[in-house]
Every structure is written in C-alpha cells, then in structure tokens.
Amino acid sequence: MPQTRTAYRWRTCDLDSLPDTLWLRYEIIDGELIVSTRPHLQHSEIIVHLVVLLHPVVRAYGGKVLAEPGLVWGEEAEDNVVPDIAVVLPDRLHLTTGRALSGTPNIAIEIVSDSSRTVDYVQKRYLYERTGAQEYWIVDRFVRRVEVWRFTGEHPTSVSYSDGDTLTTPLLPDLAISIHEIWP
C-alpha cells in the first residue's frame, strides 16, 4: 500500500478518529501515519513459532513475550507502533501494566511483509534505536534470514542469521534458536 506524506504530524490520540477496520493496521512513526494491510497467513505462523521458542527462556528469566502488543509513548507522542513480538525483561516489566506497552521493550521483533519492507528495515530500526530497545530483530521470510540489530554498545551493530545458523543473544544467555525452526 503506498504511503502519502502530509504536513500534519500524527499523534497517538489521533488514532481514535480513524475507522476501525479488520484489514488495516495503523501505526505512527515520527509523526507520519503508516497504513498497511494485514499480513499473509505465514506471517502469523512465524509469530507463533517464535513465541513458542522464546517463551520458556524469557519466562525463566522472569520476563514476558507479547504477540502484537501496542507500543505507545503517550497520548501526544508522535510514535505508536505494533511490533509483531515484544520481549520484556524484568527491568522493563513496569511497561506492561496498561492497555499497551508504555515504552520500548528490551527486544522488538518484526516479521517483514511485502508492504512493510521499508518500514521494517529503515523506519522501525531507527525508531527502536532512538527509543531505547536493546535489540531489534527483522525476520524476513522472503530471504529466510533474521537480522539482529544490537543497540547496547557505542554504535549499533548487526548480525545476520540464515538457515543452518543458531541465533543467540547476550540478553538471554540460555536462548539458542535454530533459524530453520522459525519458518512454516
């Protein structure tokens, strides 16, 4: 779905004025309204596979794995997104007390769709970096690759994982995900 730029800067509170439709998803990044269609069924399957793989380890660390949680920074904020999966570790559990996450999770995970490629690879990467995510995972079913961005050092770094690789993270030392297990 093509994006149209306007001079208006959208805020979280503006979303209530948009029609509630099953087939559209509304997000705001840096004041820009992004309207996309609901993703392919394989997108949902990948979310389920990742949640099943993440849940036992994250739970053992005292955290939560949330599928498609809303993510807000306040009613007047110019950012409001819906990551496909959010991993919230104990230091950020206070963000999980409202209707949506009220801040950035430790790990934000997006599964790429045809209509979301630029948003996921560029706009959301910068959003999660500037709002304090420790990691951002871009799961691309089209090329069967997971790109993990880490924002914990002086400069952002990225590592790509493909079939045959095992994804690990210093945030969850006991986690080891075989990339081939992600795909439907």
N, C-alpha and C positions, 0 to 999 in steps of 0.2 A: 504494500500500500504506500503510495508516495506521500512524502511529508511536505507540508506547506508551512513556510515561515511567516510569522506575523510580528508586528511590533509589540503586541501585547505580551506581557510576561505573566505566564500562568502560575498559580499558587495552589497549594493543596485544597484550600477552601473552594476553589473554582470547580473542582471535580464533581461536587454535588449537583451542579447545574447541568451536567451532561447526561444524555439519555442512558439508562441502564439497559444495556443490550448484551445478550448472551455471547454474541460472536465477536465483540470488540473489546480490546483492552486499552485503557488509558493510562499513560504514565507522563510524568513531567521531569525533564532533566534541564537544569539551568534555565528555568522559565519557559522552556519550549514544550508544547503539548505534542506527545507522540501517540498516535493512534495506530494500533496494529490489530490484525485478525487473530483469532485463537489459533494456536499452533496445531500441527499434524499429530495424529494419534501416537506416532513413535516418540514424539516429544514427551508425552505423558509416561510412556513406558520407561524412558530413560530416567525421568524423575523418580519413579518407583524403584528402579534398580539402584540408583544412587542412595536414596533414603534407606533402603534395606541394608546396603553396605556400610553406610555411615552410622546409622542409629546405635548399634551395640557399643561401638567405640566411644562415640560422643556421649552417650548416656553414662558409660563407665567413668568418664571424666567429670560428670555432673552437669553436662550441657544439654542442649536441645537441638534437634534437627527439625526445621519447619519447611513444609512444602508450600510454595506460593504465598508467603506472608506479605502483606502490605508493608511498605517501609516508608515512614514519614519522619520529617524533622520539624513538624509543627504546622499549624493551620495556615500560616503566612509564608511557609517555606516554598521555594521555587524548585524543589526536588520532591518527587513522590514516585517511587517505582515498586515493581512487584518482581523480586528475584524469583527464579524458579525454586531455588532451595537456599535457605539461610542456616548456617551453623552458628549457634550462640553458645559460647563457652561460659563458665561460671562468672568470670569478671564482667560480663555484659547481660546477665540474666535479668537485671532490672529493666532492660529494654522490652521485656516480654509481658508486661503487666497490662497493656491496653488492648484496644481493638486491632492494632497493627504494631509492628516493631517501631519503637520510638527512637530510632537511631540505627547506626550501621552494625551489622553482625560481624563477628570475627571473620567468617568466610561467607562470601556471596557467590552463588553458583548460577550461571545462566546457560541454558541449552539453546544453541543457535537455531533459528528458523530462517526460512527463505526471506521473510520480511524484516528480520531483526539483525541481520549480519552487521551492518554499520553501527547500529545502536549498541549491540553487544560488544563488538571488538573495540570500538572507539569511545562512544559517549559514556557507556556504563563503566568502562575501565577507568576513565578519568574521574567519574563520579565517585566510584568506590574508593579510589585512591585518595581523593581530596576530603572524603568524609570519614576516613579512619579505618577502613577494612584492613585486616592484616593480610588476607589473601582474596583473590578473585579468580574463580575457575571458569573458563569458557569451554563448554563441552560442544564440540562440533561434530554432529553425526554424519555430515556430508563428507568429511575427510577422515572421520574416525580418529579424532585427536582431541586431547584435553590440554589446553594451555593454562598453566597456573602462574598467575602474577602474584608476587610477594612484595608487600609494601612495608616490611618491617625494618629494612636497612636504610642506609643513607640514600640510596637510589632504588627505584623499582627494578625488580629482576623478573624474568620469566623462564619457565621450563616447559617444554612440550613433551607430552606423553602420547605414544601411539600403541596399537595392538602389540602385545609382547612385552610392553613396559608395565612397571608397577608404580603407581602414584603413591608418594609418601609426603608427609608434611611435618615440619617441626612443631606445629601447633598440637598435633595428635600423634605422638611418637609410636603408638601401637597400631596406627592405621596403615594398611597396605592394600590398595585397590588394584587388582589386575584389570587393565584397561578393557580387555576383551569382555569382561563381565558386565560392562555398562550397556553395551548395545543389545537391542531387542533381537 
